[in-house]
Amino acid sequence: MQTFNPFRLSRRSFLQYAACALTLSAASALSPASALAAAGENRVLILYFSRSGNTRALAEHIHSRVGGDMVELKPAVPYPADYDSVVDMAKKEQEADARPKLGTEIPDLDRYDTVFLGFPNWWGTMPMLFFTLLEEHPLGQKTVVPFCTHGGSRFGRSIQDLRRLCPEARLLEGFEIRGTRSGGAQADVDAWLRSIGLLPA
Ligand SMILES: Cc1cc2nc3c(=O)[nH]c(=O)nc-3n(C[C@H](O)[C@H](O)[C@H](O)COP(=O)(O)O)c2cc1C
């Protein structure tokens, strides 16, 4: 096998090589996220919904580690602020198998290979907003990475629902945590991202 010998390069090739090496070493000094972006490879989208901030805390940490674009999903008609009212409304939406209208513009999904989906467990699965999202914007064969906050029921039925809604996707192992612990979950999130190959070991 021929080994690389910089002394055998022409002056022009050597200068090109040196410029490239400088760029790469500058990129590796950055965070993993900006290193990915600098290499022009970042095709990650983080889509999340959060009513009271727990899932948002995870989304923001994931974003700080893997970079890419992050979009907060909102319903066209905002959910009530009062907890009991939103609990009732979410139950009714689920019983009616409703598809609440999205109030967020979804970016062109062709720009992404990997889509994180972050949601709170609502009545045992994703809020119905995600059913609207995934039917209106199919994820095809993309890599899909779920993360969820909850009050004790973990992912509930959401992974089965995701498999049904994204039948061709490469669904990676997700991350779930109680909502009350989401603010201090950075180390656990990093370990999970490493275990699924989305952060360098
Ligand atoms: C409408 C509604 C339904 C919920 N249903 C469940 C449930 O079935 N199981 C569960 O463990 N937690 C349930 N929770 C608790 C939330 O999943 C939990 O508080 C979550 O961390 C909230 O995330 P957020 O702050 O990002 O909105 C529910 C909360 C709401 C508002």
The ligand as an SDF file (V2000), in Angstrom:
LIG
                    3D

 31 33  0  0  0  0  0  0  0  0999 V2000
  -52.4870   16.2300   28.4200 C   0  0  0  0  0  0  0  0  0  0  0  0
  -51.4560   15.4960   29.2220 C   0  0  0  0  0  0  0  0  0  0  0  0
  -51.4700   14.1160   29.2520 C   0  0  0  0  0  0  0  0  0  0  0  0
  -50.4650   13.4140   29.9260 C   0  0  0  0  0  0  0  0  0  0  0  0
  -50.4750   12.0450   29.9020 N   0  0  0  0  0  0  0  0  0  0  0  0
  -49.4830   11.3640   30.4920 C   0  0  0  0  0  0  0  0  0  0  0  0
  -49.4450    9.9390   30.4320 C   0  0  0  0  0  0  0  0  0  0  0  0
  -50.3230    9.2740   29.8840 O   0  0  0  0  0  0  0  0  0  0  0  0
  -48.3940    9.3030   31.0150 N   0  0  0  0  0  0  0  0  0  0  0  0
  -47.3890    9.9880   31.6290 C   0  0  0  0  0  0  0  0  0  0  0  0
  -46.4590    9.3660   32.1310 O   0  0  0  0  0  0  0  0  0  0  0  0
  -47.3980   11.3390   31.7030 N   0  0  0  0  0  0  0  0  0  0  0  0
  -48.4140   12.0400   31.1510 C   0  0  0  0  0  0  0  0  0  0  0  0
  -48.4140   13.4070   31.2060 N   0  0  0  0  0  0  0  0  0  0  0  0
  -47.2850   14.1120   31.8300 C   0  0  0  0  0  0  0  0  0  0  0  0
  -46.3200   14.6700   30.7790 C   0  0  0  0  0  0  0  0  0  0  0  0
  -45.9270   13.6570   29.8580 O   0  0  0  0  0  0  0  0  0  0  0  0
  -45.0440   15.2170   31.4200 C   0  0  0  0  0  0  0  0  0  0  0  0
  -45.3490   16.1740   32.3990 O   0  0  0  0  0  0  0  0  0  0  0  0
  -44.1070   15.8190   30.3780 C   0  0  0  0  0  0  0  0  0  0  0  0
  -42.8090   15.9140   30.9040 O   0  0  0  0  0  0  0  0  0  0  0  0
  -44.5460   17.2020   29.9050 C   0  0  0  0  0  0  0  0  0  0  0  0
  -43.6440   17.6450   28.9390 O   0  0  0  0  0  0  0  0  0  0  0  0
  -43.5540   19.1590   28.4480 P   0  0  0  0  0  0  0  0  0  0  0  0
  -43.1120   19.9890   29.6490 O   0  0  0  0  0  0  0  0  0  0  0  0
  -42.4980   19.1390   27.3950 O   0  0  0  0  0  0  0  0  0  0  0  0
  -44.8880   19.5700   27.9570 O   0  0  0  0  0  0  0  0  0  0  0  0
  -49.4330   14.1200   30.5960 C   0  0  0  0  0  0  0  0  0  0  0  0
  -49.4630   15.5260   30.5970 C   0  0  0  0  0  0  0  0  0  0  0  0
  -50.4480   16.2000   29.9160 C   0  0  0  0  0  0  0  0  0  0  0  0
  -50.4660   17.7100   29.9120 C   0  0  0  0  0  0  0  0  0  0  0  0
  1  2  1  0
  2  3  1  0
  2 30  2  0
  3  4  2  0
  4  5  1  0
  4 28  1  0
  5  6  2  0
  6  7  1  0
  6 13  1  0
  7  8  2  0
  7  9  1  0
  9 10  1  0
 10 11  2  0
 10 12  1  0
 12 13  2  0
 13 14  1  0
 14 15  1  0
 14 28  1  0
 15 16  1  0
 16 17  1  0
 16 18  1  0
 18 19  1  0
 18 20  1  0
 20 21  1  0
 20 22  1  0
 22 23  1  0
 23 24  1  0
 24 25  2  0
 24 26  1  0
 24 27  1  0
 28 29  2  0
 29 30  1  0
 30 31  1  0
M  END
$$$$
